[in-house]
Amino acid sequence: MINRLFLCSLALMLWAGATRAQTKQNYNLDIEQLDAQTKQPTGWDMTFSYGGAKGYIVKPDAQTVKSGKYALTILPDANKSDRDFGACAYVIPAKYQGKTIELRGYMKLKNVGKDGHAGLWMRIDGEEGEPSLAFDNMRKRKINGTRDWQEYKVNLPLSKYALKIHVGGLLTSQQGQMWIDNLRLYIDGKPLAKVATRAYPPKERKPSIYFEMNKANVLKEWQKFEKVVDTIKQKVPHFGFYAALVHQGEIIRETSNGMADRKKKLPMSANVVHAWGSISKMFTSIAILQLVEKGKIKLTDPITKYLPELGKGVDSLGGMQAIKIHHLLNHNSGYDRKPVYNAIADKFPEFENRVANSKEIKPFLKYASQKFRPGSKYQYNNGAYSLLGMVIEQATGQKYIAYIKQHILKPLGMSTAHYDKTPQKLQNLFGTSYRHKKDGKVSTGRPDESAGIREANGGLKAKVADMLKFMDFLKFRKRTKYLKRYEKVLPRTVLEKYYFDLNLQDSTQYTRTYKTTQHGFYFVNGFVNTLANEGTKNQFEVMGHSGSVHGFLSNFIFRKETKVPYGIILMINTSGQRGTPERVAFSVLYNQLRYLLRNIKIDSGEVSWSKIAKRYK
């Protein structure tokens, strides 16, 4: 899961902002000019924060200043709990000659927590919808605590392709307050007022990182991806993976390397059984929505309707009854399973070596707690899906595995898909995971046992062929003889309603991991949904899920748009600690395949191992 500070940095990099660039050199960087009506600093965007002014207050301050009449201050809004970062932004046109640009400004801090930082930030943008040309938000300097006024500097290269220069202040901590004042820009060491201008906007534009998503171009990019794979094979020959490119429900390209099991000398291929980890959550989600459509449960039902054993919870957070089914699906429930696990481990040490089933854990659910008010924020939650598995059992009278097999796996023809212990006929095809450490030691994993209540959040095992069938059901529906079965599992209209038609007005349908002006990352009824470059020619939407369990890594994603019939299925059984060749190989494979599906050109520099290692160290 992406951490909060990374999301902050990424959001700032991607934001294309609605603020207008000033055309005069008398910019309001010193914050002295206020609008007569709004009383806000002229030219400044004061609503630039997570989801649009959520969680932080950004305002001018006439009491605490470094110089002049006003400074800008940023602090958490005590009345809001959904907070990620607060920021202010000012934009000027990049019409100046030079090679380097420096932002200077003063900051003052009061009790800024170590959970985040305060900083000046600067970003250089080129074409709209393209990645930023340069960016720094001072995150690595870890500035927090209490500090009096002090000058700070941010330096970036100034590209000839630059169109806009964004500057501002940033607070990522959940506590404390910061001020900024007297910002100034220098190019090649000269103050902006003394820098010569250039032809603007520049005639020469940086080549786009995107390619047109047609079959010929996709196959061309896949060829480039295979060159990256060749490099990995040379440098990390034992790295085990299988990757498939899906078009219209069929695998049109595939590549693999290494062994699914090194002792058995079982090669990685589409024929091996893989543990798919959190991709299992997609099946739990489908099952829940089947029951919703049958009228057996409602998304707005409290979890305590089905699991009264959960007890009261935390009164100040609404209590356990405030957690609804849709909160569990979308990872914004605040459910805390840790006290449950601690209690059962204290009484039954055997559960340190195996996972309790639903019957065994129910008496301990009374110890469950809450981390935050349901619906107030996003936090990925495996335990929530364990509860959903138990809800399915309560609503149907069937065991979770039996229900999934009868109502999803069997109708879709997923004959190798299973939970619990792998059947004898598939044992020789189920491999092992290998996790490499810096000291050269290797640990192995093979989850060939019951995952107990965790089956619902990470227990599925299957061959690629069955995962392809699942993708065809969700996206393509090209297996004509199965169309009637597809409709019985979930009709296309229902899939559209709950997964494909993202309704931002219905908070029960989704939770947002983060959102900027043109980019959104959501969980939509449990499916990961990425909407990027919204409103530009490079807009794209990707849906699916990733997985990680006992060293088995995977990705299962497809383009959401009807006119873009592509998907990716990835299995990896080799990983390593940060800095190991195995970690580098994983990072480049995983990311390059994601880029390909997002019509981002494969970076030719990735063919060089030295460049790969430097980028993903």
C-alpha positions in Angstrom: 0.0 0.0 0.0 1.3 3.3 -0.9 2.2 5.4 2.2 0.7 8.8 2.9 3.8 10.9 2.2 4.3 9.2 -1.1 0.7 10.0 -2.0 1.3 13.6 -1.0 4.4 13.9 -3.2 2.6 12.1 -6.1 -0.5 14.3 -5.8 1.6 17.4 -6.0 3.5 16.1 -9.0 0.3 15.3 -10.9 -1.8 18.3 -10.1 -2.3 20.5 -13.1 -4.1 23.2 -11.1 -6.8 25.6 -12.1 -4.8 28.6 -10.9 -4.0 31.1 -13.6 -0.5 32.1 -14.4 0.2 35.8 -13.9 1.7 37.6 -16.9 3.4 40.5 -15.1 6.7 40.2 -13.3 5.2 41.9 -10.2 4.1 38.6 -8.8 2.5 38.3 -5.4 5.1 35.9 -3.9 5.5 38.1 -0.9 1.8 37.7 -0.1 1.2 41.4 0.4 -1.6 41.9 -2.1 -5.1 40.8 -0.9 -8.2 40.7 -3.0 -10.5 43.5 -1.9 -13.6 41.2 -1.8 -12.3 37.8 -0.7 -9.5 39.1 1.5 -7.4 36.3 0.1 -3.9 36.7 -1.3 -4.2 37.7 -5.0 -3.1 34.9 -7.4 -2.8 32.3 -4.7 -4.8 29.0 -4.7 -5.8 28.5 -1.1 -8.0 25.5 -1.7 -5.1 23.3 -3.0 -5.2 20.2 -0.7 -6.3 16.6 -0.5 -9.6 16.3 -2.3 -9.9 20.1 -2.4 -9.6 22.0 0.9 -10.4 18.9 3.0 -8.8 18.7 6.4 -6.6 21.8 6.5 -7.1 25.5 6.9 -5.0 27.8 4.6 -5.3 31.5 5.2 -3.4 34.8 5.4 -2.1 35.8 8.8 -1.5 39.5 9.8 -0.2 38.6 13.3 2.7 36.3 12.6 4.8 37.6 9.8 8.5 37.7 8.7 8.2 41.0 6.9 5.4 43.2 5.5 1.8 42.9 6.5 0.9 39.3 5.8 2.2 35.7 5.8 0.3 32.5 4.9 -0.4 29.9 7.5 -1.5 26.2 7.1 -2.9 24.1 10.0 -5.1 21.0 10.4 -8.8 21.7 10.6 -9.9 20.4 14.0 -13.4 19.8 12.7 -12.2 17.4 9.9 -10.8 13.9 10.3 -10.1 13.1 6.6 -6.7 14.7 6.3 -3.7 14.0 4.1 -1.9 17.3 3.5 -2.6 21.0 3.2 -1.0 23.3 0.7 -1.1 26.6 -1.1 0.0 27.2 -4.6 1.1 30.1 -6.9 1.7 29.7 -10.6 3.8 31.8 -13.0 4.6 31.3 -16.7 8.0 29.7 -17.4 8.9 32.4 -19.9 12.4 33.0 -18.6 15.8 32.1 -20.0 18.1 29.9 -17.8 19.1 26.4 -16.7 18.4 26.4 -13.0 15.7 27.9 -10.8 15.8 28.5 -7.1 12.9 29.2 -4.7 13.8 31.0 -1.6 11.4 31.7 1.2 10.9 31.9 5.0 9.1 29.3 7.1 8.1 29.2 10.8 6.9 26.1 12.5 4.9 25.4 15.7 4.6 21.8 17.1 4.6 20.2 13.6 4.5 16.4 14.3 7.0 13.8 13.3 4.2 12.0 11.4 4.8 14.5 8.6 6.8 17.6 7.6 6.5 21.3 6.6 8.1 22.6 3.5 8.3 24.9 0.6 7.6 23.2 -2.7 8.2 23.9 -6.4 7.2 22.0 -9.5 8.0 22.6 -13.2 5.4 21.6 -15.6 5.3 21.1 -19.4 2.4 19.9 -21.4 -0.9 19.3 -19.6 -1.5 15.6 -18.9 2.3 14.8 -19.0 4.5 14.1 -16.0 6.1 17.1 -14.3 9.5 18.0 -15.5 10.9 18.6 -12.0 9.6 18.6 -8.5 10.7 19.0 -4.8 8.6 19.4 -1.7 11.4 19.1 0.9 10.0 15.8 2.2 13.5 14.3 2.5 14.6 17.1 4.8 12.1 16.0 7.5 11.4 19.5 8.8 9.1 19.4 11.8 8.9 20.5 15.5 9.0 24.2 16.5 11.3 26.6 14.6 11.5 30.3 14.4 11.6 32.1 11.0 14.3 30.7 8.9 15.1 30.9 5.2 15.0 27.7 3.1 15.8 27.1 -0.6 14.6 24.7 -3.2 16.6 24.2 -6.4 15.4 22.5 -9.7 16.6 22.3 -13.3 14.6 24.6 -15.6 13.8 22.6 -18.7 13.5 24.3 -22.1 10.1 22.5 -22.3 8.8 24.2 -19.2 5.4 26.0 -19.4 4.5 26.7 -15.8 6.4 27.2 -12.5 4.4 26.2 -9.4 5.5 27.3 -5.9 3.9 27.2 -2.5 3.9 25.8 1.1 3.0 22.4 2.3 2.1 20.7 5.6 1.7 16.9 5.8 1.6 16.5 9.6 -1.7 15.8 11.4 -0.7 18.4 14.0 0.9 21.7 14.4 1.0 24.9 12.3 3.3 26.5 9.7 3.8 29.9 8.2 5.5 31.0 4.9 6.5 34.5 3.9 8.5 36.5 1.4 9.0 33.9 -1.3 11.4 34.8 -4.2 12.5 33.2 -7.4 16.1 33.2 -8.8 17.2 31.8 -12.2 20.9 31.1 -12.6 21.5 33.1 -9.5 19.6 36.2 -10.7 16.4 37.6 -9.2 13.5 37.0 -11.5 13.1 40.7 -12.3 16.6 40.8 -13.8 16.2 37.6 -15.9 15.8 37.9 -19.7 12.6 36.4 -21.1 12.4 33.9 -24.0 9.8 33.1 -26.7 6.8 31.9 -24.9 5.2 29.4 -25.1 8.2 27.6 -26.6 7.7 26.2 -30.0 9.5 23.0 -29.2 7.6 20.6 -27.0 8.9 17.5 -25.1 7.8 14.3 -26.8 4.9 12.7 -25.0 5.5 9.7 -22.8 2.2 8.2 -24.0 1.4 6.1 -27.0 -1.9 5.6 -28.8 -3.5 2.5 -27.4 -4.0 0.4 -30.5 -3.0 -3.2 -31.0 0.1 -2.5 -33.2 1.4 0.0 -30.7 0.7 -2.2 -27.7 2.7 -5.1 -29.4 5.5 -2.7 -30.2 5.7 -1.7 -26.5 5.5 -5.3 -25.5 8.6 -6.0 -27.6 10.4 -3.3 -25.7 9.2 -4.8 -22.4 10.7 -8.2 -23.5 14.1 -6.4 -23.9 13.8 -5.3 -20.3 13.0 -8.9 -19.4 16.1 -10.1 -21.2 18.2 -7.8 -19.1 16.6 -9.2 -15.9 17.2 -12.8 -17.1 20.9 -12.0 -17.5 21.3 -10.3 -14.2 18.9 -12.3 -12.0 18.6 -15.6 -13.8 16.7 -17.2 -10.8 14.0 -14.5 -10.7 10.7 -16.3 -11.2 7.8 -14.7 -12.9 5.1 -15.1 -15.6 3.5 -12.2 -17.4 0.6 -12.2 -19.9 -0.8 -9.5 -22.2 -4.5 -10.0 -22.7 -6.5 -8.7 -25.7 -10.2 -9.2 -26.1 -10.2 -12.0 -23.5 -7.3 -13.9 -25.0 -3.6 -14.0 -24.2 -1.7 -12.6 -27.2 1.7 -12.4 -25.6 3.4 -14.0 -22.7 6.9 -14.3 -21.1 8.4 -16.0 -18.1 11.6 -16.9 -16.3 12.9 -18.9 -13.5 11.4 -21.7 -11.5 8.0 -22.0 -9.8 9.8 -24.6 -7.6 13.6 -24.8 -7.6 13.8 -28.2 -6.0 11.3 -29.8 -8.3 12.7 -27.8 -11.3 9.2 -26.7 -12.1 9.4 -23.8 -14.6 7.3 -20.7 -14.1 4.5 -20.8 -16.7 0.8 -20.4 -17.2 0.5 -24.0 -16.1 1.5 -23.5 -12.5 -0.8 -23.0 -9.5 -0.2 -19.6 -8.0 -1.4 -18.0 -4.7 -3.2 -14.8 -5.7 -3.3 -13.1 -2.3 -5.6 -10.0 -2.1 -7.0 -10.6 -5.6 -9.2 -12.9 -3.6 -11.0 -9.9 -2.3 -12.5 -9.4 -5.8 -14.3 -12.7 -5.4 -15.6 -11.7 -1.9 -16.8 -8.5 -3.3 -18.7 -10.3 -6.2 -20.3 -12.6 -3.6 -21.5 -9.7 -1.4 -23.1 -8.0 -4.4 -24.8 -11.2 -5.5 -26.4 -11.3 -2.0 -27.3 -7.6 -2.3 -29.0 -8.2 -5.6 -30.9 -11.2 -4.1 -32.1 -9.0 -1.2 -30.3 -11.0 1.4 -28.1 -8.1 2.6 -27.9 -4.4 2.0 -24.8 -2.3 1.6 -26.1 0.0 4.3 -26.6 -2.8 6.8 -24.5 -2.5 10.0 -22.0 -5.3 10.4 -23.5 -6.0 13.9 -26.7 -7.2 12.1 -24.7 -10.3 11.0 -22.0 -10.4 13.7 -23.5 -9.2 17.0 -20.5 -10.8 18.6 -18.5 -7.7 17.7 -19.8 -5.9 20.7 -20.1 -2.1 21.2 -16.9 -0.8 19.8 -15.7 2.8 20.6 -18.6 5.2 21.4 -16.7 8.3 20.4 -16.2 6.8 16.9 -19.9 5.8 16.4 -19.6 2.4 17.9 -19.4 -0.9 16.0 -22.9 -0.5 14.7 -21.7 2.5 12.7 -19.7 0.2 10.5 -21.7 -0.7 7.4 -21.1 -3.4 4.7 -20.0 -0.8 2.2 -17.4 0.5 4.7 -15.9 -3.0 4.8 -15.9 -3.3 1.0 -14.2 0.0 0.5 -11.5 0.0 3.2 -12.9 2.9 5.2 -14.5 1.1 8.1 -11.9 1.8 10.8 -12.3 -1.8 12.0 -9.4 -2.9 14.2 -8.8 -6.6 14.3 -5.5 -6.5 16.4 -7.2 -6.8 19.8 -9.1 -9.9 18.6 -5.9 -11.6 17.4 -4.1 -10.7 20.6 -6.8 -12.1 22.7 -7.1 -15.4 20.9 -3.3 -15.9 20.8 -3.1 -15.3 24.6 -5.7 -18.0 25.3 -4.8 -20.5 22.5 -1.0 -20.3 21.5 -1.7 -22.8 18.7 -3.1 -20.0 16.7 0.4 -18.5 16.3 0.9 -21.4 13.8 -2.4 -21.4 12.1 -5.3 -19.1 11.4 -8.6 -19.5 13.3 -11.8 -20.2 11.4 -15.0 -18.3 11.8 -16.4 -20.5 14.5 -13.2 -20.4 16.5 -12.8 -16.6 16.3 -16.4 -15.5 17.0 -16.1 -15.7 20.8 -13.2 -13.2 20.6 -14.8 -10.7 18.3 -16.0 -8.8 21.4 -12.4 -7.5 21.7 -12.6 -5.8 18.3 -12.0 -2.1 18.3 -12.1 0.9 16.0 -9.3 3.2 14.7 -11.5 6.0 13.3 -15.1 6.9 12.5 -16.5 4.8 9.6 -16.3 6.6 6.3 -14.0 9.4 7.6 -10.8 8.1 5.9 -9.3 5.4 3.8 -7.1 2.7 5.3 -6.5 -0.7 3.6 -8.0 -3.4 5.8 -7.5 -7.1 5.4 -9.6 -7.8 8.5 -12.6 -6.1 7.0 -12.7 -8.8 4.3 -12.4 -11.5 6.9 -15.6 -10.1 8.4 -17.3 -10.0 4.9 -16.5 -13.7 4.6 -18.3 -14.3 7.8 -21.2 -12.1 6.7 -21.6 -14.3 3.6 -21.7 -17.4 5.8 -24.4 -15.8 8.1 -26.5 -14.6 5.2 -26.4 -17.9 3.2 -26.0 -20.6 5.8 -23.0 -21.9 3.7 -19.4 -21.9 4.5 -17.5 -19.2 2.6 -15.5 -21.5 0.4 -18.6 -23.6 -0.5 -20.5 -20.5 -1.5 -17.7 -19.1 -3.7 -17.2 -22.4 -5.4 -20.9 -22.9 -6.1 -21.8 -19.4 -7.1 -18.7 -18.1 -8.8 -15.9 -20.6 -9.5 -18.0 -23.4 -10.9 -20.3 -21.3 -13.1 -17.3 -19.5 -14.6 -15.5 -22.8 -15.3 -12.6 -22.0 -13.0 -11.7 -25.7 -12.5 -8.3 -25.2 -10.9 -9.3 -22.4 -8.6 -9.5 -23.4 -4.9 -9.0 -22.4 -1.3 -7.7 -24.4 1.6 -5.2 -27.2 0.9 -4.3 -27.7 -2.8 -6.0 -30.8 -4.2 -3.7 -33.8 -4.8 -4.0 -33.6 -8.6 -2.6 -30.1 -8.5 0.1 -30.6 -5.9 2.9 -31.0 -8.4 2.0 -27.7 -10.0 1.9 -25.6 -6.9 5.2 -23.9 -6.5 7.2 -22.1 -3.8 8.0 -18.5 -3.1 11.6 -17.3 -2.5 12.4 -14.2 -0.5 16.0 -13.1 -0.7 17.8 -11.1 2.1 20.8 -8.9 1.8 22.9 -11.4 3.7 22.3 -14.0 1.0 19.8 -16.1 3.0 16.6 -17.2 1.3 13.3 -17.9 3.0 10.5 -19.9 1.3 6.8 -19.9 1.5 4.1 -22.4 0.4 0.6 -21.7 1.8 -0.7 -25.2 1.3 -3.2 -25.1 4.2 -6.4 -23.5 5.3 -6.2 -19.7 5.7 -9.2 -19.8 8.1 -11.0 -16.5 8.2 -8.3 -15.0 5.9 -9.6 -17.1 2.9 -12.0 -14.2 2.1 -9.2 -11.7 1.9 -6.3 -13.7 0.5 -6.8 -17.4 0.1 -7.4 -18.0 -3.6 -5.1 -20.3 -5.6 -5.5 -21.0 -9.3 -3.8 -21.3 -12.7 -3.6 -18.4 -15.1 -6.2 -19.9 -17.4 -8.8 -19.6 -14.6 -7.8 -16.0 -13.9 -8.2 -15.3 -17.6 -11.8 -16.6 -17.3 -12.5 -14.3 -14.4 -11.1 -11.4 -16.4 -13.3 -12.3 -19.3 -16.4 -12.4 -17.1 -15.6 -9.0 -15.7 -14.4 -7.1 -18.8 -14.6 -8.8 -22.2 -17.3 -11.5 -22.2 -16.0 -13.1 -25.3 -16.5 -16.8 -24.3 -19.9 -17.0 -26.0 -20.9 -20.4 -24.5 -20.5 -18.9 -21.0 -22.5 -15.8 -21.5 -25.6 -17.2 -19.8 -23.5 -18.3 -16.9 -21.9 -14.9 -16.7 -25.3 -13.3 -16.4 -26.2 -15.7 -13.6 -23.1 -14.9 -11.6 -23.7 -11.1 -12.1 -25.5 -9.6 -15.0 -23.5 -7.0 -17.1 -25.9 -4.3 -16.0 -25.1 -5.1 -12.3 -21.3 -5.1 -13.0 -21.8 -1.7 -14.6 -23.8 -0.4 -11.7 -21.4 -1.4 -8.9 -18.0 -1.3 -10.6 -17.8 0.4 -13.9 -20.1 3.4 -13.4 -18.2 5.3 -10.7 -20.8 7.6 -9.1 -18.9 10.2 -7.0 -22.2 11.4 -5.6 -22.8 8.0 -3.9 -20.3 7.6 -1.0 -21.5 4.1 -0.3 -20.0 2.9 -3.6 -16.4 4.0 -3.2 -13.6 5.4 -1.1 -10.9 7.7 -2.4 -7.3 6.8 -1.6 -6.4 10.3 -2.9 -7.6 12.8 -5.5 -6.2 15.7 -7.3 -7.7 18.0 -9.9 -7.1 15.5 -12.7 -6.3 12.2 -11.0 -8.2 9.9 -8.8 -7.4 6.6 -7.1 -10.4 4.8 -5.6 -11.6 1.5 -4.2 -15.0 0.9 -5.9 -16.8 -1.8 -4.0 -13.5 -3.4 -3.3 -12.0 -3.1 -6.8 -9.0 -0.8 -7.4 -10.0 2.0 -9.9 -7.5 4.4 -11.3 -8.8 7.5 -13.2 -5.9 9.6 -14.5 -5.4 12.6 -16.7 -9.1 13.3 -16.5 -10.3 15.7 -19.2 -7.1 15.4 -21.3 -6.3 13.5 -24.4 -4.3 11.1 -22.2 -7.1 10.1 -19.9 -7.2 6.5 -18.9 -9.0 4.2 -16.4 -7.6 0.9 -15.0 -9.4 -1.5 -12.8 -8.4 -4.7 -10.9 -6.3 -5.6 -7.9 -2.8 -6.7 -6.8 -1.9 -9.5 -4.4 0.8 -10.5 -2.0 0.8 -13.5 0.3 3.7 -15.5 1.7 6.0 -14.2 -1.0 3.6 -14.9 -3.9 3.1 -11.6 -5.7 0.6 -10.8 -8.5 -1.3 -8.2 -10.4 -4.6 -8.6 -12.2 -5.6 -5.4 -14.0 -7.5 -4.3 -17.2 -8.5 -1.1 -18.9 -11.9 -0.1 -17.9 -12.9 1.7 -21.2 -14.9 -0.4 -23.7 -12.8 0.7 -26.6 -9.5 -0.3 -24.9 -9.7 -4.2 -24.7 -6.5 -5.0 -22.8 -5.4 -6.5 -19.6 -2.4 -7.8 -17.7 -2.0 -10.9 -15.6 1.3 -11.2 -13.6 2.6 -13.8 -11.3 5.9 -13.5 -9.3 7.4 -15.9 -6.8 10.7 -14.2 -6.2 11.3 -11.1 -4.1 14.0 -9.5 -1.9 14.8 -6.9 0.6 15.4 -3.3 -0.6 18.7 -3.1 -2.4 18.8 -6.7 -3.5 18.8 -7.6 -7.3 15.5 -9.5 -6.7 13.8 -6.4 -5.3 15.1 -4.4 -8.3 13.8 -7.0 -10.8 10.4 -7.1 -9.1 10.0 -3.3 -9.1 10.9 -2.8 -12.8 8.7 -5.7 -14.0 5.7 -4.7 -11.9 5.9 -1.0 -12.8 6.7 -1.4 -16.5 3.6 -3.7 -17.0 1.5 -1.1 -15.2 2.9 1.6 -17.5 2.2 -0.4 -20.6 -1.5 -0.8 -19.7 -1.7 2.9 -19.0 -0.3 3.6 -22.6 2.9 4.9 -21.2 5.9 4.2 -23.4 8.4 1.7 -22.1 11.6 3.6 -21.0 14.4 2.4 -23.3 16.8 3.2 -20.4 15.3 0.3 -18.5 17.2 -2.1 -20.8 20.4 -1.0 -19.0 20.8 -2.9 -15.7 22.9 -0.1 -14.2 20.1 2.4 -14.9 17.5 -0.1 -13.6 19.4 -0.7 -10.4 19.9 3.1 -9.9 16.2 3.9 -10.4 14.8 1.1 -8.2 17.5 0.7 -5.6 
